[in-house]
Amino acid sequence: MTGWADLPNDLLSLILSNLFGLDRYTFSLVCKSWNAALAISPYRHMPCLMYYKWRNRVWNIFQYNVIFNKKFPKVPRAEIHCSKYGWLLMARLDCSLFFFDPFNRRRIYLPRSNFRYIVICFFHKPTSPDCFIVGIANRLNGLSVDIGNIATFDVNKHGSKTSWIVHTKCLSPPRLRQNLRQHILIKICDMLFAVLVAHEERKVNVFKLLGPDMKRKVVKDLGDKMFYVSHTACFAHTDPQTSMANKIYFPKFHGDDGVFYSLETRKYQSFKDDYSSEESYHLKDLDFATWIMPTPFEEFSRDLSWCPKVDDAIPGIDLDKGSGESSSLFKIS
């Protein structure tokens, strides 16, 4: 070995397993061989679990059973509401909202809102002109959605009495309906899946919802897919090596060891294989944690000129590396 560029790939992979976000981007700029190592690394684009430790005021980031500690000093105390496209949509105590990209340490501030939303999510990247936000500030205007039902909202009919449609008794069979502890919907292309966690022992059932009436079909195998589920993010990922496929990853831990649910064994198991159980008793649930997919660094316009101007706008974008131009963002209705 004559220099840093000649490090063996196994050692480079070990280094990559201990780097996160922007550090990996910097790693790729060192030389051609390091860039090539990143391109084939299994650590390049794998979901992370993020949760805040109030006691020591740091973010814990869990990936491949390794926990990173990260501090984001310019990120105010806030609650995560939604995680998509590598961005977090967060709300502060004063109801103000902002997007945060923890991998590249970037923020986009939104106009102040007078509402405290029960549910809020966004569609398309915050840097895209197609991005829009949907927030629910009350209990669906009195609409009743019983256990086992699914309510869909038509954005194009916003403000109309027909904007909400309730699909009845489609989410679970009667034997599960009164025992649901958690229910998650995951969309893969045009397919909709439901992950149901029932009874006190947290038994897991997976269904595919078919057609406009959402008829359910039992799913016993996810193939090369794996599901990542949490209160603020639910998505599927493909594992080309199949070693992590056919599993559902919850924000659960056995001690410091991450836990997943295997559809093959029908058991909760830990990454280190020292825990295996059909029940989830004695597991630690991180209710405020969120899964997030790392994204490569990308340049984008700081003025975000696609956003319509509003009177109560606050600065639009902020990067930890320095000051940038300000912009106004759209109102949330």
C-alpha positions as CSV (number, residue, x, y, z in Angstrom):
1,M,0.0,0.0,0.0
2,T,1.5,3.3,-1.1
3,G,-1.2,5.8,0.1
4,W,-4.7,6.4,1.2
5,A,-6.1,5.6,-2.2
6,D,-4.7,2.1,-1.9
7,L,-6.7,1.1,1.2
8,P,-8.4,-2.3,0.7
9,N,-12.1,-2.3,0.0
10,D,-12.9,-4.3,3.2
11,L,-11.3,-1.5,5.2
12,L,-13.1,1.2,3.3
13,S,-16.4,-0.6,3.9
14,L,-15.6,-0.6,7.6
15,I,-15.0,3.1,7.5
16,L,-18.2,3.7,5.6
17,S,-20.2,1.8,8.2
18,N,-19.2,4.5,10.7
19,L,-19.9,7.5,8.6
20,F,-23.2,9.3,8.2
21,G,-24.9,11.7,5.7
22,L,-22.7,14.6,4.6
23,D,-19.6,12.8,5.9
24,R,-20.1,10.0,3.3
25,Y,-20.4,12.6,0.6
26,T,-17.1,14.1,1.7
27,F,-15.6,10.6,1.8
28,S,-16.5,10.2,-1.9
29,L,-14.5,13.3,-2.9
30,V,-11.2,12.1,-1.5
31,C,-10.2,10.1,-4.6
32,K,-11.5,7.9,-7.4
33,S,-11.0,4.6,-5.5
34,W,-12.9,6.0,-2.4
35,N,-15.7,7.2,-4.7
36,A,-15.9,3.8,-6.3
37,A,-16.0,2.1,-2.8
38,L,-19.0,4.3,-1.9
39,A,-20.9,3.4,-5.1
40,I,-20.9,-0.3,-4.3
41,S,-21.2,0.0,-0.5
42,P,-24.3,-1.6,1.1
43,Y,-24.3,1.4,3.5
44,R,-24.9,3.9,0.7
45,H,-28.7,4.0,0.7
46,M,-30.2,2.1,3.7
47,P,-32.9,3.6,6.0
48,C,-31.9,5.0,9.4
49,L,-33.9,5.2,12.6
50,M,-33.7,8.7,14.2
51,Y,-34.7,9.6,17.7
52,Y,-33.9,12.4,20.1
53,K,-32.3,11.8,23.5
54,W,-33.6,14.6,25.8
55,R,-31.3,13.7,28.6
56,N,-28.0,14.5,26.7
57,R,-29.6,16.5,23.9
58,V,-28.3,14.5,21.0
59,W,-29.9,12.6,18.1
60,N,-29.3,8.9,18.0
61,I,-29.2,7.4,14.5
62,F,-29.5,3.7,14.2
63,Q,-28.3,1.9,11.0
64,Y,-27.1,-1.6,10.5
65,N,-27.2,-2.1,14.3
66,V,-24.8,0.7,14.8
67,I,-25.9,3.8,16.8
68,F,-24.4,7.2,15.9
69,N,-24.7,10.2,18.1
70,K,-25.2,13.5,16.3
71,K,-25.8,17.1,17.4
72,F,-27.6,19.6,15.3
73,P,-27.1,22.8,17.3
74,K,-29.1,25.0,14.9
75,V,-32.2,22.8,15.0
76,P,-34.7,24.0,17.6
77,R,-36.6,21.7,19.9
78,A,-39.3,20.3,17.7
79,E,-41.5,17.3,17.1
80,I,-41.2,15.2,13.9
81,H,-44.5,14.9,12.0
82,C,-43.5,13.3,8.7
83,S,-40.4,11.8,7.1
84,K,-40.0,11.4,3.3
85,Y,-37.4,11.8,0.6
86,G,-34.6,12.2,3.2
87,W,-36.4,15.2,4.8
88,L,-38.2,15.6,8.1
89,L,-41.2,17.9,8.5
90,M,-41.1,19.2,12.1
91,A,-43.2,21.5,14.3
92,R,-42.0,23.7,17.1
93,L,-44.0,24.5,20.3
94,D,-45.3,27.7,18.7
95,C,-46.8,25.7,15.8
96,S,-44.2,26.9,13.3
97,L,-43.1,24.4,10.8
98,F,-39.9,23.7,9.0
99,F,-38.2,21.0,6.8
100,F,-34.9,19.5,8.0
101,D,-32.5,17.4,6.0
102,P,-30.3,15.7,8.7
103,F,-27.9,14.1,6.1
104,N,-26.8,17.4,4.5
105,R,-27.8,19.7,7.5
106,R,-30.2,21.9,5.6
107,R,-33.5,23.5,6.6
108,I,-36.4,25.1,4.9
109,Y,-38.7,27.3,7.0
110,L,-42.4,27.5,6.4
111,P,-44.9,30.3,7.1
112,R,-46.3,30.4,10.6
113,S,-49.5,28.6,11.1
114,N,-52.3,29.3,13.7
115,F,-53.2,25.6,13.9
116,R,-51.8,22.7,15.9
117,Y,-52.2,19.8,13.5
118,I,-53.2,16.3,14.5
119,V,-51.6,14.9,11.4
120,I,-49.5,16.7,8.8
121,C,-47.6,15.2,5.8
122,F,-46.1,16.3,2.5
123,F,-45.8,15.1,-1.0
124,H,-42.8,15.4,-3.3
125,K,-39.4,16.8,-2.2
126,P,-39.5,20.1,-0.4
127,T,-37.1,21.4,-3.1
128,S,-39.6,20.5,-5.9
129,P,-42.2,22.9,-7.3
130,D,-44.7,20.1,-7.0
131,C,-44.3,19.9,-3.2
132,F,-47.5,20.5,-1.2
133,I,-48.5,19.9,2.4
134,V,-51.7,18.4,3.9
135,G,-52.6,19.0,7.5
136,I,-55.5,17.8,9.6
137,A,-56.3,20.2,12.4
138,N,-59.5,18.6,13.8
139,R,-61.2,15.3,13.9
140,L,-62.2,15.2,10.3
141,N,-65.1,17.7,10.8
142,G,-67.1,15.1,12.8
143,L,-66.5,12.3,10.4
144,S,-66.6,8.9,12.2
145,V,-63.9,6.4,11.2
146,D,-64.3,3.2,13.2
147,I,-61.6,0.6,13.9
148,G,-61.0,-1.4,10.8
149,N,-62.1,1.3,8.4
150,I,-60.0,3.5,6.1
151,A,-60.8,7.2,5.3
152,T,-59.4,8.6,2.0
153,F,-59.1,12.3,1.3
154,D,-59.3,13.8,-2.2
155,V,-57.1,16.9,-2.3
156,N,-58.8,18.2,-5.4
157,K,-62.1,18.3,-3.5
158,H,-60.7,20.2,-0.5
159,G,-63.5,22.1,1.2
160,S,-66.2,19.9,-0.2
161,K,-68.3,17.5,1.8
162,T,-67.3,14.8,-0.6
163,S,-63.6,15.2,0.0
164,W,-63.6,12.4,2.5
165,I,-64.6,8.8,1.7
166,V,-64.8,6.0,4.3
167,H,-64.1,2.5,3.2
168,T,-65.7,0.2,5.8
169,K,-64.5,-3.0,7.3
170,C,-61.6,-3.4,4.8
171,L,-58.6,-3.1,7.1
172,S,-58.9,-6.2,9.2
173,P,-61.1,-9.3,9.8
174,P,-63.5,-9.2,12.8
175,R,-61.2,-11.4,14.9
176,L,-58.6,-8.6,14.8
177,R,-60.7,-5.5,14.6
178,Q,-61.3,-5.1,18.3
179,N,-57.7,-6.0,19.2
180,L,-55.7,-3.7,17.0
181,R,-52.8,-2.0,18.7
182,Q,-51.2,-0.5,15.6
183,H,-52.1,-0.3,11.9
184,I,-49.9,1.0,9.1
185,L,-50.6,1.5,5.4
186,I,-47.7,1.2,2.9
187,K,-47.9,2.0,-0.8
188,I,-45.6,0.3,-3.4
189,C,-46.3,1.7,-6.8
190,D,-50.0,1.0,-7.3
191,M,-50.2,-1.6,-4.5
192,L,-51.4,-0.8,-1.0
193,F,-50.4,-3.0,1.9
194,A,-51.7,-3.0,5.5
195,V,-49.5,-4.0,8.4
196,L,-51.7,-4.8,11.5
197,V,-50.3,-5.4,15.0
198,A,-52.9,-7.0,17.2
199,H,-53.4,-8.1,20.8
200,E,-51.2,-7.4,23.8
201,E,-48.5,-9.7,22.4
202,R,-48.3,-7.6,19.3
203,K,-48.8,-10.3,16.7
204,V,-48.2,-9.1,13.1
205,N,-50.5,-9.6,10.1
206,V,-50.0,-8.3,6.6
207,F,-52.7,-7.8,4.0
208,K,-52.8,-6.5,0.4
209,L,-55.7,-4.2,-0.3
210,L,-57.1,-4.8,-3.8
211,G,-59.4,-2.6,-6.0
212,P,-61.5,0.4,-5.3
213,D,-63.3,-1.5,-2.5
214,M,-60.0,-2.4,-0.9
215,K,-60.7,-6.1,-0.5
216,R,-58.0,-7.7,1.7
217,K,-55.7,-10.6,0.7
218,V,-53.4,-12.2,3.2
219,V,-49.7,-11.7,2.5
220,K,-47.3,-14.3,3.9
221,D,-44.1,-13.4,2.0
222,L,-42.7,-10.0,1.0
223,G,-40.2,-11.4,-1.5
224,D,-37.2,-9.1,-1.8
225,K,-39.0,-6.3,0.0
226,M,-38.7,-5.1,3.5
227,F,-41.1,-2.7,5.3
228,Y,-39.9,0.1,7.6
229,V,-42.7,1.4,9.9
230,S,-43.0,4.1,12.5
231,H,-45.6,6.7,13.5
232,T,-44.2,9.3,11.2
233,A,-42.8,7.2,8.3
234,C,-43.8,4.0,6.5
235,F,-42.1,2.8,3.4
236,A,-40.8,-0.2,1.5
237,H,-37.2,-0.9,0.4
238,T,-35.7,-3.6,-1.8
239,D,-32.8,-5.7,-0.5
240,P,-30.7,-6.9,-3.5
241,Q,-28.8,-9.3,-1.3
242,T,-32.1,-10.7,0.3
243,S,-30.4,-11.1,3.7
244,M,-32.6,-8.3,5.2
245,A,-35.7,-9.0,3.0
246,N,-39.1,-10.4,3.9
247,K,-38.9,-8.5,7.2
248,I,-40.7,-5.6,8.9
249,Y,-38.5,-3.2,10.8
250,F,-40.2,-1.5,13.8
251,P,-38.7,1.1,16.1
252,K,-38.2,-1.6,18.8
253,F,-35.1,-2.6,20.7
254,H,-34.0,-5.5,22.9
255,G,-31.4,-3.7,25.1
256,D,-29.3,-1.8,22.6
257,D,-30.0,-4.3,19.8
258,G,-32.5,-3.5,17.0
259,V,-35.4,-5.8,16.5
260,F,-37.3,-6.8,13.4
261,Y,-40.2,-9.1,12.6
262,S,-39.5,-11.9,10.2
263,L,-42.4,-13.2,8.0
264,E,-40.5,-16.4,7.4
265,T,-40.2,-17.4,11.0
266,R,-43.2,-15.4,12.2
267,K,-41.1,-14.1,15.1
268,Y,-39.5,-10.9,16.4
269,Q,-35.8,-11.3,16.2
270,S,-32.7,-9.1,17.0
271,F,-29.9,-8.2,14.6
272,K,-27.4,-10.1,16.8
273,D,-29.6,-13.2,16.9
274,D,-29.7,-13.4,20.7
275,Y,-33.4,-12.6,20.8
276,S,-36.3,-14.6,19.1
277,S,-39.9,-14.6,20.2
278,E,-43.4,-14.8,18.8
279,E,-44.4,-12.0,21.2
280,S,-43.0,-8.5,21.8
281,Y,-43.1,-8.4,25.6
282,H,-40.0,-6.8,27.2
283,L,-39.1,-4.9,24.1
284,K,-38.5,-1.2,24.2
285,D,-40.7,0.8,21.9
286,L,-39.4,4.2,20.6
287,D,-42.8,5.9,19.8
288,F,-41.2,9.2,18.8
289,A,-38.5,7.7,16.5
290,T,-38.8,7.9,12.8
291,W,-37.3,6.0,9.9
292,I,-35.7,8.1,7.2
293,M,-33.9,7.2,3.9
294,P,-30.5,8.8,3.4
295,T,-30.2,10.9,0.3
296,P,-27.2,12.0,-1.7
297,F,-26.2,15.7,-1.5
298,E,-27.9,17.8,-4.2
299,E,-27.6,21.4,-5.1
300,F,-30.9,23.4,-5.4
301,S,-31.9,27.0,-5.8
302,R,-31.8,28.9,-2.5
303,D,-34.5,31.4,-3.4
304,L,-37.1,28.7,-4.1
305,S,-38.8,31.1,-6.5
306,W,-41.5,28.6,-7.3
307,C,-43.2,29.4,-4.0
308,P,-46.0,32.0,-4.1
309,K,-45.4,35.1,-1.9
310,V,-47.3,35.4,1.3
311,D,-47.5,38.3,3.8
312,D,-46.5,36.3,6.9
313,A,-43.5,34.6,5.3
314,I,-40.4,33.9,7.3
315,P,-36.9,33.1,5.8
316,G,-37.2,30.2,3.5
317,I,-33.9,28.4,3.6
318,D,-31.0,28.0,6.0
319,L,-27.9,26.0,5.7
320,D,-25.6,25.3,8.6
321,K,-22.6,26.1,6.4
322,G,-23.5,29.8,6.0
323,S,-26.2,32.3,5.3
324,G,-28.2,32.3,2.2
325,E,-30.9,34.3,0.4
326,S,-34.3,34.2,2.0
327,S,-37.5,33.3,0.3
328,S,-41.3,33.1,1.0
329,L,-43.2,29.9,1.0
330,F,-46.8,28.9,0.4
331,K,-49.5,29.1,3.1
332,I,-50.9,25.9,4.6
333,S,-54.6,25.8,4.5
